[in-house]
Amino acid sequence: MHLCVCGTEECYDDADAQTGKHTRYQIHVNGCYHCSVRYSELLNLHSQIRLSLGPSRRVPSQAPHALYDEGVEQRRRELDIYLRAVAQHQGIRHSGIVAAFLDSALKDDDDGDGDKDHGDNGDVDNGDVDMVANHTSSSASSLSPAPLAISLITKKEITVTCTRTDRTPAVLQRACKHLRVSEQFTDKFALFLVTADLGTTVRRLQSFESPLLSLHRHGKDTHRIQLRKGYFDPACEDEMLDDAAAQQLIRAQAVHELRAGQLACEDEHMHEIKRLKSAGDTRAFLQACRQVHGYNAVFIADCASDFPQPNTPATLILTHNAVRIRTEGDDRHEFVFPIRRIRHWQVSGSSPESLAFRFDYQREGGTISTITVSTPCAIHASMCLQAAVDEIIQLRQRRISGDEGDRRRPSEEQRTQRRRQQRQTGGDGGDGGTHARSSHHAHGNGASSGSGKRSAPSTPAKPTKSRTSAVIDEADISQGHHFGLTQQDVFGDNDL
């Protein structure tokens, strides 16, 4: 989530007995105006955060209470810093407090105040962006139901009915129900704000957003709401293929990636993919696509990268386990930055034309290199990287949880083996149990290959501290499959 306070506005309220006016602070979320709130509402948010996390957890400091007319801008800047820190705090980000606050603030916000004046905050950390976005009144201000067109990857459209108070999960659920997708797979899909030609993705809509309002604020004539897959790891598709509607959506997106030239492989494998597509064997077709580099990846074209040289024309590619930079031109090269080595990232810029996506990459020797990619889609890139990181951490936690459960509940085969050892040796069979637990633990951490050969478990990397909640450590991430590609870090031993 990318939060910033871009400006202020004076509002008049007859209920205010002293001056009849008060100051409201304009909050932008993911680069777009979201709502205007009073300082007291932010103070209440701060109290909820302190109450939720408890006295033992450090929370960002709130802006001072005292305020004079000349201090409004100073308070805005302090609130901007505060919300940035809130968005970066891992404990707060996963608590749901901020999402609930933004949801409530959006309900109370008056959409009929006309255009808002947005300030300039300059550089922002971890994706907090100061952009100019118009907050216009429209027919969506009414609570009456209105039709919302949702585009599919095939460029076909479905229409669902919603109001300005309906949030993204509710609209997504209606769209999936319209397409007859099983309810258990609804959260595997997502709604995206895209340009009218469906060629550029602005960003993924968050749970607290109103798709109807987001579309109106960006312009119904120039933007669309699109439904497509909301995950990065292709392994998520295994159980979804049993659902006919979900399988059809997955296949449609794979065909789109194939036609767009995103799937890169040898000619022989490409011929096999096209043959399976023509034969109508969906499962085999998708399985063949999953083995190809570029499947289920996000491609952001027309970028300018400072790596390997300044102002290098490039395409930014985000996958479930790496950030890739592919240089364009006659001499193409693709550089791979594994997510497990990315320590921090941020978005900077004050307008769509000046946005840049930066990330810190840890080299083999431990030194940090900062890579900068200039693109109007920097916010989308940052959100994609955050989604990939969240998937990796969730997968890691599930594996650890599964290992713990298996260790607590030995299988029937393990119990039989222990009884045999006890009868043969007269002991308690402890060594056999220890060996079984160690082997399973190694497998759970990715030490076993797909061929069944077991390699020695690697020593976990020492956790490192960093300045944002976007930080991930090698010990917290299990590497994904490379689908037949030999991937190497862009900084090898020769660079040390």
C-alpha positions as semicolon CSV with decimal commas, in nm:
position;residue;x (nm);y (nm);z (nm)
1;M;0,000;0,000;0,000
2;H;0,134;0,343;-0,096
3;L;0,006;0,628;0,123
4;C;0,075;1,001;0,118
5;V;-0,092;1,326;0,225
6;C;-0,078;1,545;-0,085
7;G;-0,267;1,856;0,019
8;T;-0,516;2,028;0,246
9;E;-0,852;2,197;0,205
10;E;-1,060;2,431;0,418
11;C;-1,413;2,308;0,482
12;Y;-1,696;2,491;0,652
13;D;-1,921;2,323;0,901
14;D;-2,205;2,494;1,086
15;A;-2,161;2,243;1,366
16;D;-1,821;2,393;1,449
17;A;-1,917;2,648;1,714
18;Q;-1,581;2,828;1,722
19;T;-1,482;2,915;1,366
20;G;-1,727;2,731;1,143
21;K;-1,439;2,588;0,941
22;H;-1,187;2,308;0,968
23;T;-0,894;2,163;0,774
24;R;-0,913;1,833;0,593
25;Y;-0,609;1,641;0,470
26;Q;-0,616;1,479;0,126
27;I;-0,495;1,118;0,132
28;H;-0,367;0,950;-0,183
29;V;-0,352;0,572;-0,200
30;N;-0,141;0,405;-0,468
31;G;-0,104;0,734;-0,654
32;C;-0,474;0,825;-0,665
33;Y;-0,687;1,053;-0,449
34;H;-0,881;0,842;-0,199
35;C;-1,039;1,062;0,067
36;S;-1,011;1,375;0,283
37;V;-1,004;1,342;0,661
38;R;-0,974;1,565;0,965
39;Y;-0,677;1,550;1,198
40;S;-0,898;1,405;1,471
41;E;-0,971;1,104;1,249
42;L;-0,600;1,040;1,200
43;L;-0,549;1,080;1,573
44;N;-0,815;0,816;1,630
45;L;-0,636;0,588;1,381
46;H;-0,314;0,635;1,578
47;S;-0,493;0,539;1,901
48;Q;-0,632;0,223;1,739
49;I;-0,286;0,126;1,617
50;R;-0,133;0,171;1,963
51;L;-0,416;-0,026;2,122
52;S;-0,389;-0,308;1,868
53;L;-0,012;-0,351;1,876
54;G;0,024;-0,301;2,250
55;P;0,277;-0,100;2,454
56;S;0,565;-0,337;2,375
57;R;0,561;-0,259;2,002
58;R;0,709;0,061;1,861
59;V;0,469;0,258;1,644
60;P;0,528;0,569;1,431
61;S;0,502;0,900;1,616
62;Q;0,193;1,109;1,551
63;A;0,204;1,478;1,451
64;P;0,186;1,726;1,743
65;H;-0,152;1,844;1,868
66;A;-0,087;2,217;1,881
67;L;-0,167;2,396;1,557
68;Y;-0,181;2,753;1,431
69;D;-0,283;2,881;1,089
70;E;0,076;2,901;0,970
71;G;0,137;2,544;1,088
72;V;-0,113;2,368;0,859
73;E;0,147;2,291;0,592
74;Q;0,395;2,174;0,855
75;R;0,135;1,940;1,000
76;R;0,055;1,810;0,649
77;R;0,419;1,722;0,597
78;E;0,439;1,550;0,935
79;L;0,120;1,355;0,866
80;D;0,262;1,256;0,530
81;I;0,571;1,116;0,700
82;Y;0,351;0,945;0,957
83;L;0,134;0,767;0,699
84;R;0,441;0,657;0,505
85;A;0,577;0,500;0,823
86;V;0,241;0,336;0,893
87;A;0,232;0,183;0,543
88;Q;0,585;0,048;0,590
89;H;0,527;-0,099;0,937
90;Q;0,487;-0,474;0,891
91;G;0,275;-0,529;1,200
92;I;0,035;-0,249;1,106
93;R;0,022;-0,347;0,740
94;H;-0,098;-0,699;0,822
95;S;-0,341;-0,596;1,097
96;G;-0,614;-0,461;0,869
97;I;-0,651;-0,143;1,077
98;V;-0,543;0,093;0,799
99;A;-0,761;-0,081;0,540
100;A;-1,063;-0,049;0,770
101;F;-0,982;0,318;0,829
102;L;-0,956;0,392;0,456
103;D;-1,277;0,203;0,391
104;S;-1,462;0,405;0,656
105;A;-1,310;0,733;0,536
106;L;-1,419;0,665;0,180
107;K;-1,777;0,613;0,294
108;D;-1,777;0,946;0,478
109;D;-1,598;1,142;0,207
110;D;-1,811;1,380;0,001
111;D;-1,751;1,324;-0,369
112;G;-1,930;1,640;-0,475
113;D;-1,672;1,899;-0,376
114;G;-1,525;1,934;-0,724
115;D;-1,157;1,929;-0,813
116;K;-0,898;1,898;-0,540
117;D;-0,569;2,081;-0,529
118;H;-0,287;1,837;-0,472
119;G;0,044;1,935;-0,326
120;D;0,391;1,828;-0,427
121;N;0,572;1,603;-0,185
122;G;0,872;1,521;-0,402
123;D;1,038;1,185;-0,349
124;V;0,845;0,926;-0,155
125;D;0,970;0,610;0,010
126;N;0,859;0,256;-0,072
127;G;0,614;0,365;-0,338
128;D;0,437;0,656;-0,169
129;V;0,372;0,882;-0,465
130;D;0,269;1,242;-0,506
131;M;0,071;1,243;-0,829
132;V;-0,184;1,481;-0,973
133;A;-0,521;1,306;-0,992
134;N;-0,855;1,473;-1,039
135;H;-1,125;1,409;-0,786
136;T;-1,441;1,492;-0,981
137;S;-1,805;1,469;-0,896
138;S;-2,004;1,222;-1,101
139;S;-2,315;1,010;-1,105
140;A;-2,123;0,759;-0,891
141;S;-2,177;0,991;-0,593
142;S;-2,526;0,849;-0,565
143;L;-2,594;0,538;-0,363
144;S;-2,821;0,408;-0,637
145;P;-2,697;0,095;-0,820
146;A;-2,512;0,148;-1,145
147;P;-2,380;-0,090;-1,410
148;L;-2,005;-0,151;-1,417
149;A;-1,844;-0,306;-1,724
150;I;-1,559;-0,546;-1,646
151;S;-1,327;-0,647;-1,928
152;L;-1,179;-0,993;-1,962
153;I;-0,840;-1,080;-2,106
154;T;-1,018;-1,177;-2,429
155;K;-1,147;-0,816;-2,456
156;K;-1,501;-0,935;-2,399
157;E;-1,701;-0,758;-2,128
158;I;-1,940;-0,859;-1,856
159;T;-2,160;-0,620;-1,662
160;V;-2,226;-0,626;-1,289
161;T;-2,439;-0,392;-1,081
162;C;-2,276;-0,208;-0,792
163;T;-2,276;0,120;-0,600
164;R;-2,002;0,361;-0,498
165;T;-1,992;0,196;-0,154
166;D;-1,920;-0,152;-0,292
167;R;-1,558;-0,247;-0,239
168;T;-1,331;-0,454;-0,461
169;P;-1,393;-0,796;-0,296
170;A;-1,771;-0,759;-0,334
171;V;-1,747;-0,656;-0,699
172;L;-1,494;-0,932;-0,771
173;Q;-1,724;-1,189;-0,613
174;R;-2,014;-1,078;-0,832
175;A;-1,799;-1,091;-1,143
176;C;-1,674;-1,442;-1,063
177;K;-2,027;-1,555;-0,986
178;H;-2,138;-1,416;-1,322
179;L;-1,862;-1,622;-1,487
180;R;-1,957;-1,927;-1,275
181;V;-1,621;-1,951;-1,105
182;S;-1,631;-2,155;-0,785
183;E;-1,642;-1,936;-0,475
184;Q;-1,331;-2,104;-0,331
185;F;-1,123;-1,969;-0,622
186;T;-1,255;-1,613;-0,620
187;D;-0,954;-1,483;-0,427
188;K;-0,722;-1,622;-0,695
189;F;-0,844;-1,353;-0,933
190;A;-0,822;-0,975;-0,906
191;L;-0,953;-0,653;-1,057
192;F;-0,711;-0,418;-1,230
193;L;-0,740;-0,060;-1,351
194;V;-0,614;-0,054;-1,711
195;T;-0,610;0,187;-2,003
196;A;-0,898;0,179;-2,248
197;D;-0,699;-0,017;-2,507
198;L;-0,626;-0,280;-2,236
199;G;-0,258;-0,237;-2,315
200;T;-0,129;-0,074;-1,996
201;T;-0,205;-0,171;-1,637
202;V;-0,230;0,124;-1,401
203;R;-0,253;-0,081;-1,083
204;R;-0,433;-0,360;-0,902
205;L;-0,739;-0,245;-0,709
206;Q;-0,706;-0,294;-0,334
207;S;-0,970;-0,434;-0,101
208;F;-1,069;-0,094;0,043
209;E;-1,118;0,070;-0,298
210;S;-1,446;0,124;-0,478
211;P;-1,401;0,005;-0,840
212;L;-1,682;0,233;-0,955
213;L;-1,523;0,541;-0,797
214;S;-1,174;0,448;-0,914
215;L;-1,298;0,420;-1,271
216;H;-1,479;0,755;-1,256
217;R;-1,182;0,935;-1,103
218;H;-0,947;0,814;-1,376
219;G;-1,200;0,865;-1,654
220;K;-1,453;0,619;-1,797
221;D;-1,348;0,709;-2,152
222;T;-0,978;0,641;-2,099
223;H;-0,975;0,352;-1,851
224;R;-1,137;0,014;-1,788
225;I;-1,171;-0,237;-1,505
226;Q;-1,024;-0,574;-1,602
227;L;-1,048;-0,917;-1,437
228;R;-0,753;-1,154;-1,458
229;K;-0,536;-1,381;-1,246
230;G;-0,422;-1,231;-0,918
231;Y;-0,133;-1,463;-0,830
232;F;0,226;-1,510;-0,949
233;D;0,321;-1,867;-0,859
234;P;0,190;-2,106;-1,130
235;A;0,163;-2,379;-0,867
236;C;-0,157;-2,205;-0,751
237;E;-0,328;-2,336;-1,065
238;D;-0,307;-2,705;-0,976
239;E;-0,641;-2,734;-0,800
240;M;-0,806;-2,457;-1,002
241;L;-0,796;-2,663;-1,321
242;D;-1,075;-2,884;-1,185
243;D;-1,309;-2,584;-1,207
244;A;-1,431;-2,541;-1,566
245;A;-1,481;-2,163;-1,549
246;A;-1,149;-2,100;-1,373
247;Q;-0,973;-2,325;-1,622
248;Q;-1,120;-2,127;-1,910
249;L;-0,996;-1,797;-1,765
250;I;-0,649;-1,940;-1,703
251;R;-0,632;-2,076;-2,058
252;A;-0,746;-1,744;-2,205
253;Q;-0,467;-1,559;-2,024
254;A;-0,210;-1,817;-2,137
255;V;-0,325;-1,774;-2,499
256;H;-0,298;-1,397;-2,457
257;E;0,060;-1,430;-2,329
258;L;0,143;-1,662;-2,619
259;R;0,009;-1,418;-2,879
260;A;0,181;-1,123;-2,711
261;G;0,517;-1,297;-2,744
262;Q;0,576;-1,317;-2,369
263;L;0,657;-1,688;-2,371
264;A;1,022;-1,742;-2,463
265;C;1,144;-2,093;-2,542
266;E;1,310;-2,306;-2,808
267;D;1,129;-2,351;-3,140
268;E;1,064;-2,719;-3,075
269;H;0,889;-2,650;-2,745
270;M;0,693;-2,361;-2,899
271;H;0,566;-2,593;-3,174
272;E;0,453;-2,836;-2,906
273;I;0,268;-2,559;-2,719
274;K;0,088;-2,451;-3,035
275;R;0,003;-2,813;-3,119
276;L;-0,153;-2,870;-2,776
277;K;-0,346;-2,544;-2,808
278;S;-0,489;-2,648;-3,145
279;A;-0,569;-2,996;-3,015
280;G;-0,777;-2,849;-2,732
281;D;-0,587;-3,033;-2,460
282;T;-0,609;-2,754;-2,203
283;R;-0,427;-2,926;-1,916
284;A;-0,135;-3,035;-2,132
285;F;-0,127;-2,691;-2,297
286;L;-0,107;-2,512;-1,963
287;Q;0,151;-2,757;-1,831
288;A;0,369;-2,688;-2,134
289;C;0,326;-2,312;-2,088
290;R;0,426;-2,333;-1,722
291;Q;0,765;-2,469;-1,825
292;V;0,839;-2,158;-2,029
293;H;1,004;-1,838;-1,911
294;G;0,756;-1,551;-1,914
295;Y;0,447;-1,748;-1,817
296;N;0,233;-1,567;-1,560
297;A;0,480;-1,278;-1,554
298;V;0,410;-0,904;-1,565
299;F;0,576;-0,720;-1,854
300;I;0,622;-0,342;-1,834
301;A;0,758;-0,209;-2,162
302;D;0,910;0,125;-2,263
303;C;1,123;0,165;-1,951
304;A;1,458;0,336;-1,904
305;S;1,704;0,153;-1,677
306;D;2,033;0,269;-1,530
307;F;2,156;-0,091;-1,549
308;P;2,376;-0,199;-1,717
309;Q;2,422;0,156;-1,854
310;P;2,236;0,482;-1,782
311;N;1,923;0,544;-1,992
312;T;1,916;0,190;-2,129
313;P;1,585;0,114;-2,310
314;A;1,444;-0,190;-2,134
315;T;1,143;-0,399;-2,043
316;L;1,080;-0,467;-1,674
317;I;0,961;-0,823;-1,608
318;L;0,828;-0,937;-1,270
319;T;0,785;-1,308;-1,199
320;H;0,705;-1,513;-0,890
321;N;1,071;-1,535;-0,789
322;A;1,268;-1,264;-0,970
323;V;1,279;-0,915;-1,114
324;R;1,419;-0,916;-1,467
325;I;1,547;-0,633;-1,683
326;R;1,555;-0,707;-2,055
327;T;1,746;-0,456;-2,263
328;E;1,593;-0,369;-2,600
329;G;1,762;-0,316;-2,933
330;D;1,972;-0,528;-3,166
331;D;2,180;-0,674;-2,883
332;R;1,929;-0,803;-2,628
333;H;2,032;-0,914;-2,283
334;E;1,821;-1,017;-1,985
335;F;1,946;-0,964;-1,631
336;V;1,794;-1,160;-1,343
337;F;1,758;-1,023;-0,988
338;P;1,623;-1,300;-0,758
339;I;1,369;-1,168;-0,510
340;R;1,555;-1,337;-0,224
341;R;1,836;-1,083;-0,275
342;I;1,620;-0,770;-0,299
343;R;1,642;-0,590;0,034
344;H;1,433;-0,277;-0,023
345;W;1,242;-0,098;-0,294
346;Q;1,070;0,235;-0,340
347;V;0,891;0,456;-0,590
348;S;0,988;0,819;-0,640
349;G;0,856;1,106;-0,849
350;S;0,596;1,383;-0,844
351;S;0,414;1,308;-1,171
352;P;0,346;1,003;-1,391
353;E;0,619;1,114;-1,631
354;S;0,886;1,128;-1,360
355;L;0,806;0,809;-1,168
356;A;1,090;0,566;-1,104
357;F;1,101;0,220;-0,948
358;R;1,417;0,160;-0,743
359;F;1,531;-0,151;-0,562
360;D;1,838;-0,242;-0,358
361;Y;2,002;-0,566;-0,466
362;Q;2,247;-0,754;-0,244
363;R;2,549;-0,882;-0,434
364;E;2,730;-1,206;-0,360
365;G;2,983;-1,028;-0,140
366;G;2,713;-0,854;0,065
367;T;2,742;-0,511;-0,095
368;I;2,423;-0,336;-0,203
369;S;2,362;-0,199;-0,552
370;T;2,066;0,026;-0,632
371;I;1,891;-0,034;-0,964
372;T;1,659;0,237;-1,101
373;V;1,395;0,180;-1,368
374;S;1,203;0,486;-1,489
375;T;0,847;0,406;-1,595
376;P;0,498;0,558;-1,552
377;C;0,395;0,214;-1,422
378;A;0,630;0,230;-1,122
379;I;0,344;0,196;-0,873
380;H;0,217;-0,114;-1,051
381;A;0,569;-0,261;-1,046
382;S;0,603;-0,197;-0,674
383;M;0,265;-0,355;-0,598
384;C;0,352;-0,659;-0,810
385;L;0,678;-0,708;-0,623
386;Q;0,496;-0,679;-0,291
387;A;0,241;-0,938;-0,405
388;A;0,517;-1,178;-0,511
389;V;0,694;-1,133;-0,176
390;D;0,370;-1,198;0,014
391;E;0,311;-1,518;-0,185
392;I;0,662;-1,643;-0,113
393;I;0,633;-1,576;0,260
394;Q;0,288;-1,738;0,278
395;L;0,415;-2,045;0,095
396;R;0,711;-2,064;0,330
397;Q;0,485;-2,039;0,635
398;R;0,256;-2,314;0,503
399;R;0,554;-2,541;0,446
400;I;0,685;-2,478;0,797
401;S;0,338;-2,536;0,942
402;G;0,306;-2,858;0,746
403;D;0,645;-2,981;0,865
404;E;0,553;-2,910;1,228
405;G;0,225;-3,097;1,191
406;D;0,394;-3,397;1,030
407;R;0,658;-3,407;1,304
408;R;0,388;-3,407;1,572
409;R;0,193;-3,681;1,393
410;P;0,433;-3,950;1,263
411;S;0,303;-4,157;0,976
412;E;0,201;-4,521;1,016
413;E;0,515;-4,626;0,829
414;Q;0,734;-4,430;1,071
415;R;0,560;-4,584;1,372
416;T;0,603;-4,935;1,227
417;Q;0,973;-4,870;1,163
418;R;1,023;-4,750;1,520
419;R;0,854;-5,061;1,663
420;R;1,083;-5,283;1,452
421;Q;1,391;-5,100;1,576
422;Q;1,274;-5,132;1,934
423;R;1,224;-5,508;1,897
424;Q;1,564;-5,551;1,730
425;T;1,772;-5,331;1,961
426;G;1,563;-5,319;2,273
427;G;1,599;-4,939;2,269
428;D;1,353;-4,659;2,224
429;G;1,412;-4,609;1,852
430;G;1,512;-4,249;1,901
431;D;1,774;-4,247;1,626
432;G;1,527;-4,368;1,367
433;G;1,278;-4,103;1,466
434;T;1,541;-3,832;1,453
435;H;1,650;-3,942;1,109
436;A;1,292;-3,940;0,984
437;R;1,231;-3,595;1,121
438;S;1,553;-3,456;0,974
439;S;1,481;-3,598;0,631
440;H;1,133;-3,453;0,625
441;H;1,258;-3,117;0,746
442;A;1,512;-3,103;0,464
443;H;1,243;-3,182;0,212
444;G;1,015;-2,915;0,350
445;N;1,281;-2,651;0,299
446;G;1,335;-2,733;-0,065
447;A;1,642;-2,954;-0,018
448;S;1,493;-3,233;-0,229
449;S;1,484;-3,205;-0,605
450;G;1,204;-3,314;-0,832
451;S;1,402;-3,621;-0,941
452;G;1,396;-3,762;-0,590
453;K;1,766;-3,706;-0,522
454;R;1,823;-3,537;-0,189
455;S;2,090;-3,273;-0,149
456;A;2,233;-3,151;0,179
457;P;2,023;-2,879;0,343
458;S;2,178;-2,537;0,318
459;T;2,258;-2,324;0,620
460;P;1,997;-2,050;0,664
461;A;2,122;-1,703;0,590
462;K;2,165;-1,472;0,885
463;P;1,867;-1,234;0,897
464;T;1,949;-0,874;0,816
465;K;1,772;-0,563;0,931
466;S;1,644;-0,300;0,693
467;R;1,449;0,021;0,701
468;T;1,114;-0,087;0,561
469;S;0,861;-0,364;0,593
470;A;0,934;-0,461;0,233
471;V;1,248;-0,638;0,349
472;I;1,278;-1,014;0,304
473;D;1,563;-1,244;0,395
474;E;1,695;-1,559;0,230
475;A;1,594;-1,754;0,539
476;D;1,234;-1,641;0,489
477;I;1,203;-1,738;0,124
478;S;1,216;-2,072;-0,054
479;Q;1,328;-2,049;-0,415
480;G;1,072;-2,127;-0,681
481;H;1,119;-2,347;-0,985
482;H;1,297;-2,203;-1,286
483;F;1,102;-2,407;-1,545
484;G;1,402;-2,535;-1,736
485;L;1,597;-2,209;-1,741
486;T;1,941;-2,171;-1,592
487;Q;1,919;-1,854;-1,387
488;Q;2,220;-1,682;-1,239
489;D;2,254;-1,376;-1,026
490;V;2,351;-1,072;-1,229
491;F;2,648;-1,021;-0,997
492;G;2,852;-1,341;-0,993
493;D;3,180;-1,435;-0,833
494;N;3,374;-1,248;-1,101
495;D;3,218;-0,921;-0,989
496;L;3,337;-0,943;-0,632
